[in-house]
Amino acid sequence: MAALERSESATAGTGGVREWYWRGRALAAAKAAALKTATMRERYRRAQLAAEFADRQLAADDPLRAGSSVPLALSLYREAAYWALIANTAGPVPRTVGAALAAAETSVASSGLSSADLAVVRAALAEKTFAESADDRPEVQLRDAELCQTFVCALTAAGGDTTNVVAKLLVQRWLRIGATLVIMLVALICANVAIQRQLQGPDLALGKPWRTSSKYTDCHPQKNECGGAQTAIFFHTEDEDSPWVEIDLGKPQAFSRIEVINRDDCCLERAVPLIAEVSTDREHWREVARRADSFRTWDATFRPATARYVRLRVNRHSALHLVRVSVRAE
């Protein structure tokens, strides 16, 4: 993750928008770094493998047939320490554990051991021969092995980060591109809706007075409630012959479209067959559109008509209740 953050900051000022999206330079750097770190990861893998075998020998409950397994653990910790110490070496590598310890003073100092314990570890790993370690007293062998275990554990933990920076950069690339495309799509949809509304023209029925053939109950669409039911209808007639709702546009106006939103929580069929009629005097009505099958929304278009009154009527015995009626001039 740290490598990813470094690549981000290194290219933020120079790559511009294209680099921020495509991550080309960062990916190239990460791929080059991956080639260099392949050797490092292999060395840490060998160190961890030797350390794991050493830990098993040190923790073994049953002694080996030939004797204690602690000297074997010490030998394995010596091998693990060597691989861990040279893991970050870019050039020629030291050939012995002693030389590796001398070349990696920073790693040695950051192991968390005291100076006295580090002196014991140096002696056990680099100064004593295999034979000398085997000849030590059992308690000295155990002390040396436990301190070497702590030392090797600190070294191998430092090489545990095998984060695939290339994969993370690729994920980052497509997430950024995808997020931008989503934002653009949403913007296009919003723009299209706005354009459609502009093309539709204003709702001539908005805020205009209306009346119905009868009233079954009071409705409160702003509270999504009518007669105790959770619904957005703005009126509800009695069950009667030819129920209707009439809208007064205030004056004769030209229009060619009526949008109807039916009640959708129940009873869609009550609103059909629905007839759209217009009038200038409330006496003489002319049919401009008709809907015979059940619907949730009905967008009725017809030849331009000029009228003051718009009426929606069910042409049978039924009850009528609608969510919204809009009248538009196109």
Secondary structure, DSSP 4 states (H G I P E B T S, - for coil): -HHHHHHHHHHHTTSHHHHHHH-HHHHHHHHHHHHHHHHHHHHHHHHHHHHHHHHHHHT-SSPBTTB-SHHHHHHHHHHHHHHHHTTT--SSPPSSHHHHHHHTHHHHHTT---HHHHHHHHIIIIIS-HHHHHHS-HHHHHHHHHHHHHHHHHHHHTT-----HHHHHHHHHHHHHHHHHHHHHHHHHHHHHHHHHHHH--BTTTT--EEES--SS-EEGGGTEETTB----S----SEES-EEEEEEEEEEEEEEEEEEE--SS-GGGG-SEEEEEESSSSS-EEEEEE-S--SEEEEEEEEEEEEEEEEEESSEE---EEEEEEE--
